[in-house]
């Protein structure tokens, strides 16, 4: 399928190619939908196999941000930036400042921040050329580390899952597998342990495991490949995406899947339906992990970032998921489709409102 065909099929508005020979920048900005507001999405830096893979990823991620923003109730549309380069070798001041100039040229139609392959320091550099960057370190006037609120929102979302499945929001005594013990997973373990859950953790990074064992010695550690087979109430993916796939789906021995990882379902339609048929309650990833987006949206949209306001909005993830589960029950559809329905209803509602001319 050609790029224009792909954009038409998925409803993308704009695809911008950014090149700067002196810095080696090969950048892509994909804007999917701006009905709710200007595009908001991270800037990913990755050494893709080829440029077509970079285009596909930018378009896919931008569309995902539209649904994530709509479900989270923020007034932003969906967009994403991609830098086609190796984050281990190709980072330079010149490259990120060049990308910042392209972002600035969109005059607020797109705002960005950290993503896979990029860190806060990269956007401190980019911020020298554009004001349309978010989640900068607090010492640079930003809202700081988004992993704190992402873990908080994920914990609230798991409580909503428990309410739907067991009739109580308490996680006390529930057996939870936490896959991925990095920045978000580590903080999520803290919330779960404080509530009295029984936690089994896994990670491919030995440093993360050592840190968990030092901070939370009661956490049982298992081999990452064995984690899918562990009998538990909740399986919480907080690392790589596509963990629900043809190879793993028959191995899951849980009743709930929900975590901070993106793109948990390798094939959304197919694997969402299979989880439904297996009786596993799935918390759609872009709803349960939207805490970071909520923080960046607050920082970007408001005159001054308010931590209390952002966390109050993140509390709403609990109610958002209960609404998703209600729509799924009432329409006899998988929760993934119900989340899409909720997001699309909000977008269409705002689109309809824009027919009202407010005057000049």
C-alpha positions in Angstrom: 0.0 0.0 0.0 1.3 3.5 -0.9 1.8 6.2 1.7 -1.2 8.3 0.4 -3.4 5.2 0.4 -2.3 4.4 4.0 -3.0 8.0 5.1 -6.4 8.0 3.5 -7.3 4.6 5.0 -6.3 5.6 8.5 -7.4 9.3 8.3 -4.1 11.0 8.6 -4.0 14.7 7.9 -0.3 15.5 7.3 3.1 13.8 6.9 6.1 16.1 7.0 9.6 15.0 6.0 12.5 16.8 7.7 16.1 16.6 6.3 19.2 18.5 7.3 22.4 17.2 5.7 25.0 18.8 8.0 23.5 17.2 11.1 22.4 14.0 9.4 18.8 14.5 10.4 16.2 12.4 8.7 13.0 13.2 10.5 9.3 12.4 10.1 6.4 14.2 11.7 3.0 12.5 11.3 -0.2 14.4 12.2 -3.2 12.1 12.4 -6.2 14.2 13.7 -6.5 17.7 15.1 -10.3 17.9 15.7 -9.7 18.1 19.5 -6.7 20.4 19.3 -3.1 20.6 18.0 -1.2 17.3 17.6 0.7 16.0 20.6 3.1 13.1 20.6 6.6 12.0 21.5 9.7 12.0 19.3 11.1 8.5 18.8 14.6 7.9 17.6 15.2 4.5 16.2 17.5 2.8 13.6 14.8 1.2 11.5 15.5 -1.5 8.9 14.5 0.9 6.1 12.7 4.2 5.6 9.4 2.5 4.9 9.5 1.0 8.4 10.1 4.5 9.8 7.1 5.9 7.8 4.8 3.1 9.0 5.8 3.5 12.6 5.2 7.3 12.5 1.8 6.9 11.0 0.8 4.0 13.4 2.0 5.9 16.5 0.3 9.2 15.4 -3.1 7.4 15.1 -2.6 5.8 18.5 -2.1 9.2 20.0 -5.4 10.5 18.6 -7.2 7.8 20.5 -5.1 8.2 23.6 -5.8 11.9 23.8 -9.5 11.5 23.1 -9.9 8.8 25.7 -7.9 10.8 28.3 -10.2 13.8 27.9 -7.4 16.3 26.9 -7.8 18.9 24.2 -5.1 17.6 21.9 -5.0 15.6 18.7 -2.8 12.8 17.7 0.7 13.1 16.2 4.2 11.6 16.4 7.7 12.4 15.4 10.4 9.9 14.3 14.1 10.4 13.9 15.5 7.8 11.6 18.9 7.2 13.3 20.7 5.1 15.9 20.1 6.6 19.4 23.3 4.9 20.6 25.6 6.5 18.0 23.9 9.4 16.2 22.8 11.9 18.8 24.3 15.3 18.5 23.4 18.8 19.5 23.1 19.9 15.9 20.6 17.1 15.1 18.2 17.8 17.9 18.4 21.6 17.3 17.7 21.0 13.6 14.6 18.9 14.5 13.5 21.6 16.9 13.6 24.2 14.0 11.2 22.0 12.0 8.9 21.6 15.0 8.9 25.4 15.6 8.1 25.9 11.9 4.7 24.2 12.5 3.8 27.1 14.9 2.1 25.0 17.5 0.3 22.5 15.3 2.6 19.9 16.9 4.2 19.6 20.3 6.6 16.8 21.3 8.7 15.2 24.0 10.5 12.0 25.0 9.8 8.6 23.5 11.7 5.4 22.7 15.4 6.2 22.1 15.2 9.8 23.4 15.7 11.3 26.9 14.9 14.5 28.7 18.3 16.0 27.9 17.6 15.7 24.2 14.6 18.0 24.5 16.5 20.5 26.6 18.6 20.8 23.5 15.6 20.8 21.2 14.0 23.4 23.4 16.7 25.9 22.4 15.0 26.1 19.0 11.3 25.6 19.9 8.9 26.2 22.7 6.8 23.2 21.6 8.4 20.6 23.8 7.0 19.1 27.0 7.9 17.1 30.1 11.3 18.8 30.4 13.2 18.4 33.7 11.8 20.5 36.6 15.1 22.4 36.8 14.4 23.6 33.2 10.9 24.7 34.0 9.1 21.5 32.9 6.9 19.1 34.7 9.6 16.4 35.1 9.6 12.6 35.1 6.3 11.3 33.6 7.0 7.7 34.9 5.6 8.8 38.3 2.2 9.7 37.1 2.1 6.9 34.5 2.6 4.3 37.3 0.0 6.1 39.4 -2.5 6.0 36.6 -1.8 2.4 35.8 -2.3 1.4 39.5 -5.7 3.3 39.5 -6.6 1.4 36.2 -5.8 -1.9 37.8 -8.1 -1.1 40.6 -10.9 -0.4 38.1 -10.1 -3.8 36.5 -10.5 -5.4 40.0 -13.8 -3.7 40.5 -15.1 -4.9 37.2 -13.9 -8.5 37.7 -14.3 -9.0 41.4 -16.7 -6.3 42.6 -14.1 -4.5 44.7 -11.3 -2.1 43.9 -9.0 -3.5 46.4 -5.9 -5.3 45.2 -5.0 -6.7 48.5 -4.1 -10.4 48.3 -4.2 -10.4 44.5 -1.4 -12.1 42.7 0.1 -9.7 40.1 2.9 -10.4 37.6 4.7 -7.2 36.7 6.6 -7.6 33.4 9.2 -4.9 33.2 10.8 -3.4 36.3 12.1 -0.2 34.8 11.1 3.4 35.6 7.3 2.8 35.5 7.3 -0.9 36.6 9.4 -0.1 39.7 7.0 2.6 40.8 4.0 0.4 40.1 5.4 -2.3 42.3 5.6 0.3 45.1 1.9 1.0 44.7 0.9 -2.6 44.6 3.0 -3.6 47.6 1.6 -0.8 49.6 -1.9 -2.1 48.9 -1.0 -5.7 49.9 -0.8 -7.4 46.5 1.4 -10.5 46.1 3.9 -9.5 43.4 5.9 -11.6 40.9 8.4 -9.6 38.8 10.5 -10.1 35.7 12.9 -8.2 33.5 15.7 -8.8 31.1 17.8 -6.1 32.8 19.7 -7.4 35.8 20.1 -3.9 37.2 16.4 -3.4 37.4 16.0 -6.8 39.1 18.7 -5.9 41.6 17.0 -2.6 42.4 13.6 -4.3 43.0 15.2 -6.9 45.3 16.9 -4.1 47.3 13.8 -1.9 47.6 11.1 -4.7 47.7 12.6 -7.9 48.9 9.2 -9.7 49.1 8.9 -9.5 45.3 9.4 -13.0 43.7 11.5 -12.9 40.6 10.9 -15.3 37.7 12.6 -15.7 34.3 11.0 -13.4 31.7 10.0 -16.4 29.5 8.2 -18.1 32.3 6.2 -15.1 33.3 3.4 -15.8 30.8 2.7 -19.2 32.5 2.5 -17.9 36.1 -0.9 -18.5 37.7 -2.1 -15.0 38.8 -5.0 -12.7 38.9 -3.3 -9.8 36.9 -0.6 -9.8 34.3 0.8 -6.3 34.0 3.0 -5.6 30.9 5.2 -2.6 31.5 8.0 -3.0 29.0 7.8 -4.0 25.3 4.7 -4.1 23.2 3.1 -7.0 21.3 3.2 -9.3 24.4 -0.2 -10.6 23.6 0.4 -12.6 20.4 -0.1 -16.0 18.8 2.7 -17.5 20.8 1.7 -16.2 24.2 -2.0 -16.0 24.2 -2.6 -19.6 25.1 -0.1 -19.5 27.9 -1.7 -16.7 29.9 -2.9 -18.0 33.2 -4.5 -14.8 34.5 -7.9 -13.1 34.6 -6.8 -9.5 33.9 -4.2 -7.9 31.6 -3.4 -4.3 32.1 -0.2 -2.3 32.2 1.8 0.7 31.1 3.3 -0.8 27.9 2.1 0.5 24.5 0.7 -1.6 21.7 0.2 -4.7 24.0 -1.9 -6.5 21.4 0.2 -7.6 18.4 -2.9 -7.7 16.3 -5.6 -5.5 17.8 -8.7 -7.0 16.2 -7.6 -10.7 16.4 -6.0 -10.7 19.8 -8.5 -8.5 21.5 -11.2 -10.9 20.4 -9.2 -13.9 21.6 -8.8 -12.4 25.1 -12.5 -11.8 25.2 -13.2 -15.4 24.3 -10.8 -16.6 26.9 -12.6 -14.5 29.6 -9.5 -12.3 30.3 -10.4 -8.7 31.0 -8.2 -6.5 29.0 -7.5 -2.8 30.0 -6.8 -1.1 26.7 -3.3 0.2 26.9 -3.9 3.8 25.6 -6.4 4.3 28.4 -4.7 2.7 31.4 -1.2 4.2 30.6 -2.4 7.7 29.8 -1.0 9.3 32.9 2.1 10.6 31.2 0.0 12.2 28.4 -2.2 13.9 31.0 0.9 15.4 32.6 2.4 16.7 29.3 -1.0 18.0 28.2 -1.4 19.9 31.4 2.1 21.4 31.0 1.5 22.3 27.4 -2.0 23.7 27.6 -1.9 25.6 30.9 -0.1 28.8 31.8 1.7 26.9 34.6 1.9 23.2 35.2 0.1 22.0 38.3 1.1 18.6 39.7 -2.1 18.4 41.8 -4.3 19.1 38.8 -2.5 16.5 36.7 -2.8 13.8 39.3 -6.5 14.7 39.9 -7.0 14.1 36.1 -5.0 10.8 36.3 -7.5 9.7 39.0 -10.0 9.7 36.2 -8.4 6.8 34.5 -10.3 4.6 37.0 -13.7 6.0 35.8 -12.6 5.9 32.1 -11.9 2.2 32.3 -15.2 1.5 34.1 -16.9 3.3 31.2 -14.9 1.2 28.7 -16.0 -2.0 30.5 -19.7 -0.8 30.5 -19.6 -0.1 26.8 -18.1 -3.5 26.1 -20.8 -5.3 28.2 -23.7 -3.4 26.7 -22.5 -3.7 23.1 -21.1 -7.3 23.5 -17.8 -6.2 22.1 -14.2 -6.6 23.2 -12.9 -3.9 25.5 -10.4 -2.7 22.8 -13.3 -1.9 20.5 -15.2 -0.2 23.4 -12.2 2.1 24.1 -12.1 3.0 20.4 -15.9 3.7 20.5 -15.5 6.0 23.5 -12.6 7.9 21.9 -14.4 8.2 18.5 -17.6 9.4 20.2 -15.7 12.2 21.9 -14.0 13.2 18.6 -17.2 13.3 16.7 -19.0 15.2 19.5 -16.4 17.9 19.3 -16.4 17.9 15.5 -20.1 18.5 15.6 -19.7 21.4 18.2 -17.4 23.2 15.8 -20.3 23.7 13.5 -21.5 26.4 15.9 -20.0 29.7 14.9 -19.0 31.6 18.1 -18.6 35.0 16.4 -15.5 37.1 16.0 
